[in-house]
Amino acid sequence: MSLLLQRVADTLSHHGALAHAVPGFQPREGQTDMALAVTQTLEQGGQLVVEAGTGVGKTYAYLVPVLLSGQRALVSTATKALQEQLFSRDIPRLVEVLALPIRVALLKGRSNYLCLHRMQQARHSAESAQPGAQRALAKIETWSQSTRTGDMAELTGLDERSPLWPLVTSTRDNCLGSSCPSYRACHVNLARKEAMASDVVVINHHLFFADMAVRESGVAELLPTVRVTVFDEAHQLNEIGVNFLGKQLSTVQLLELSRDVLATGLQLARGLVDWHALADALEKAARDLRLAAGMHRGSVRLRWTDVMPEGVEPEDWTPALAQLTQALGQLQAGLELVTELAPDFQRLHERVAELAQKAHLFSQAPDPEGVRWAEVSAQLRLIESPLDIAQAFSALTRPAQAKQPSEAESSLDPDSLEALMAGDPRHGAEDRAGAAAGMGSGVGQRAWIFTSATLGDEPSLRWFTEPCGLTSAQVMQVTSPFDYAQQAALYVPEHLPKPGDPGHAGHVAQLVVEAVQLLGGRTLVLTTTLNAMRSIGEYLQARLDPAANVEVLVQGQSPKRRLMERFREGAGDGRAGCVLVASASFWEGFDVPGEALQLVVIDKLPFPPPGDPLFEARSQRIVREGRSAFADHALPEAAVALKQGAGRLIRSETDRGVLVVCDTRLATMSYGRRLVRGLPQMRRLNGHPEFLETLLQLTTDATKDSTF
C-alpha cells in the first residue's frame, strides 16, 4: 500500500483525524472503499466512475484523497447549492482537520458577478425607469463599494429573475474583455486570477463546458489546466454538455442586444446613428420570429428535420427569419460607423456578426450528424447540438502525453498571460493553446473522477458512460448504508386507473388527500408534467380543510428556495405541516432529512416524452445500431429518473417513510421488475389498507428503530 493510500485509509478510520475532530463522524466501509479507489486513480491517472448511494459520504470520499494528494484539482458540481456547500463548509472543515496548507477558490459563471462597467451604464437604460429600479440600483452601487468578490449571491433582496440582474452583470456576449475601462478592477477577472493561483478550484458543470466551448472556438477562458478533475452530481454532465457544445440562437439574446445597442448608442454616440430605429427593427424581428413559432401552452420542443420546425407556417416563418437577417445586417452597418469610438461598439459589432452567422445557420437544413429543435415558451430558442458529448469528452479525457511548452510558449510575459486569461481577441489560437499548456502541472496522466448517487440501472452504468465517452473507465458501485427494508416501504396502488386515463391525476390527488389527512402534511408529490402538477396542486388546495393545519405548496407559486425552506420547517411552533407538489428540478437535489418528509408520491413512471426531438434522435440512432430504443434508452432513462425521485425519501439513518408510485405498470408490466430492481430494497406494501395502516404507524411513532 502506497503512503497516500495509507494516509487516506487512516484518515477515514475509527482512530483517524475525522473521527477525532468531526462530531458524529462514523467510518463507513463504502466510503473507505470509494476513497481508496479515488486514491488509486489519482496515483495512476485514468477515469473512475463511482455510483455512491445516499448516505455513503461520497463528498469526503473524494475530497480526502484529493486534498491529501497535494495535486492541483478542479471540483465541479451541477448546482450552485452544492458548489457553495463544498467551498464554504466541506473543504474548509477538511483543510482545518487535516492541517493542510491548501488555497481554495470558488469560481462561478460570469453572470454571477457584478460588472462595474455595466453598473455604471445601468442608470441610462430603459429598465432603470421602472418603479423601484433607481432605489435598487442605489443599493447595488452602495454594496459595490464594500464587496470583495462581487458575487451577486452576497446581495440580498435581488433575485436572478429581476430585470435589473442582466443590467449589472455581464455575459460572454457583452463582456469587453481587456478593452473594458473597468478591467483592472473586474470581479470576474480577479476571481479568475485567484483560481489560477489556487490548489483547488470549485466550479460547476455549466462553467466547465462553457470554458471547453470557448477554448475550442479559439478564446482562452478562465479555468486552469489541472491534473485532477472531479465531477460530483455527474449524472447531469451529458445534458448540460449537449447544451453548451451546440449552437443556439434565442430571442433573449436578440432582445438583450437591442437593449444594449440603444443604451450604448444614446450614451456614447447620440445623433450619429438612428439608434432607436435600429434597435426597434431588431426587437420587432425577434418578437415576430417568436410569433411565427406559434402559440403553445407551457414550454414545448418542436422537431426540426427540414428547413424549418415542424408545425410552423412557412408563410410566417420564412419572412420572419429573413426580417431578422435584414435587421441584423442594418445594425451591423450602423455599428461600423462608430466602432472606433469605444470598445463597447466593437463588442456590439462582434455580437451582431455572431448572431447573424447563427441566423444564417438556422435558415439552412440541419446537420445530419446532430439534432435540431426549436424550444418555444414565452421566448424562443433555436438549438442544434450533438446527440451526446461522447466524441468531445472522450477526446478530452483519454490519456495523452504531457505537452512540453515550446520556447515561444514559455516566454509569455505576465501581461500577455493576463490578456489570454481575459479572452483578448488580439491574441491568436496558438498563443492561447500554449498558455493553457503552460498552466498545467504536466506530471503523469490526468485523473478524472465522476460520481453521483444515480448513474444507471445496471452494474456497467452504461446509461452514463456511453454518452459521456467513458466506455474504458473503471466503474464502481457503492451501496447505501441505510437499511431500506427497515426504514422504507414501497406502495403501488393497483386500484388507480392507467396513467393514460384522463382522470388519473384526479385519482392521485384523492390518494394524497387521504394520506395527508393521516400524516398531517410531510408529503412530497412529484409529477412528470406541469399539467399534472397544476391539476393536483389545485385539487389539494381546494379540498384540504384548513382546519387540518396543512399548508399546500405548489412549485411556481413561490420562489424555489422559499418553497424548500418552508417545507423543511415542517409542522410545530404554530406552523402547519406541508404538502409540496412539484415537478422537474425537485426530483433531485432536494434534501429533507427528518420527519418533515415521510411520504413521497410519484404520479407516473418518468419515461421521456415521446415527442421530444432529442429523445427521438437518440432513439433513431440506437435503432440504426440494431438495438432497442425502449430497452436501451427509454427504460434506463426512466429508471434513473425514478431512482432520483425515490431518493428524496430517506436521507439519514433515522428517517422513515413510504414511497408511492401511482403507475400500475410498475406492478403489471414485465419491465416493472427492472425498474423496481433499480430502487433501494424497500419492503412492498400489499393493498390500500396496509398502506393506510403504515401511515398511521408513522404518525404514532416515527422514531422507532423497528420496522414501522
Buried (B, 14 or more C-beta within 10 A) or exposed (E): EEEBBEBBBEBBEEEBBBBEEBEEBEBBEBBBBBBBBBBBBBBEBBBBBBBBBBBBBBBBBBBBBBBBBEBBBBBBBBBBBBBBBBBEEBBEBBBEBBEBEBEBBBBBBBBBBBBBBBBBBBBBBBBBEEEEBEEBBEBBBEBBEEBEBBBBBEBEEBEEEBEBBBBBBBBBBBBBBBBBEBBEEBBBBBBBBBBBEBBBBBBBBBBBBBBBBBBEEBBBBBBBBBBBBBBBBBBBBBBBBBBBBBBBBBBBBBBBBBBBBBBBBBBBBEEEBEBEEBBBBBBBBBBBBBEBBBEEEEEBBBBBBEBBBEBBEEEBBBEBBEBBBBBBEBBBEBBEEBBEEBBBBBBBBBBBEBBBEBBEBBBEEBBEEBBBBBBBEEBBBBBBBBBBBBEBBBEBBBEEEEBEBEEEBEEBEEEBBBBBBBBBBEBEEEBBBBBBBBBBBBEBBBBBBBBBBBBBBEEEBBBBBBBBBBEEBBBBBBBBBBBBEBBBBBBBBEEBBEBEEEEBBBBBBBBBBBBBBBBBBBBBBBBBBBEBBBBBBBBBBEBBEEEBBBBBBBBBEEEEEEBBEBBBBBBEEEEBBBBBBBBBEBBBBBBBEBBBBBBBBBBBBBBBEEEBBBBBBBBEBBEEEEEEBBEBBBBBBBBBBBBBBBBBBBBEEBBBBBBBBBBBBBBEEEBBEBBBEBBBEBBEBEEBEEBBEBBEBBEEEBEEEEEB
